[in-house]
Amino acid sequence: MTEDSKWYLIELRDAIPLYVYEVLLSVFCLGVISFMALELKKAYRRITLLFLIEYIVLIYCSTFIFRGVNDIRKYNYHPFWSYSDTSLFVENVMNIVVFVPIGLLLAMGISRLKWWHVLLIGAGISVSIEALQFVFRKGFSEVDDLIHNILGCLLGYGAYRMVAWFIRNIRTLGYSE
C-alpha cells in the first residue's frame, strides 16, 4: 500500500467520531442477534442488508456529515478531468474501492438482483453524495467521483456473480463433497 493510499484511508477514518462507530457496531450486533432467531437463510440476507445500510451510513459520514465546510463551492463537472493529474490516481482508485462493498453486499443481500439495479442504486447513492457536497460546500463535487463510484458498485456485483457462478458450476460437475 502506498503512502498516498494510507493517508487517504486514515483521513477517511479520522473524519468520523468514535461514537458513530460504536453506535453502528451496537446496532449491527443487536440486528445479528435478533435475525439469528429467524431461519438461517433469511437471517443471512437480513444481516447482509443491515451491514450494507451501516456501510452506506459510514460513507455518508466520511464524505458529507463530518466533513468541514469550504469557503466556496468546489466542483468540476467535466468527465475524466482527473486523469490528466497523476497525483489524483490514488483518489480515483479509492473512489472505486470504497464502493465495491456496496455492489457486493447488494448482490449478497438481494436475490435476483440485475446489474442495472446495482448501477441505479450506486448512481443514486453517489449522486446524492455529490449533490450534498455541492449544496452544503463540503468536499469536492465532481463527475469523476460519480463514474468511479458506479464502477466500484458494478465491480463488487460482478465479483459476487463470478464467484457464485464458479461455485454453482463446481457443484454441478460433482466436485463438491
Secondary structure by P-SEA (a helix, b strand, c coil): ccaaaaaaaaaaaaaccaaaaaaaaaaaaaaaaaaaaccaaaaaaaaaaaaaaaaaaaaaaaccccccccccbbbbcccccccccccaaaaaaaaaaaaaaaaaaaaaccccccaaaaaaaaaaaaaaaaaaaaaaccccccaaaaaaaaaaaaaaaaaaaaaaaaaaaaaaacccc
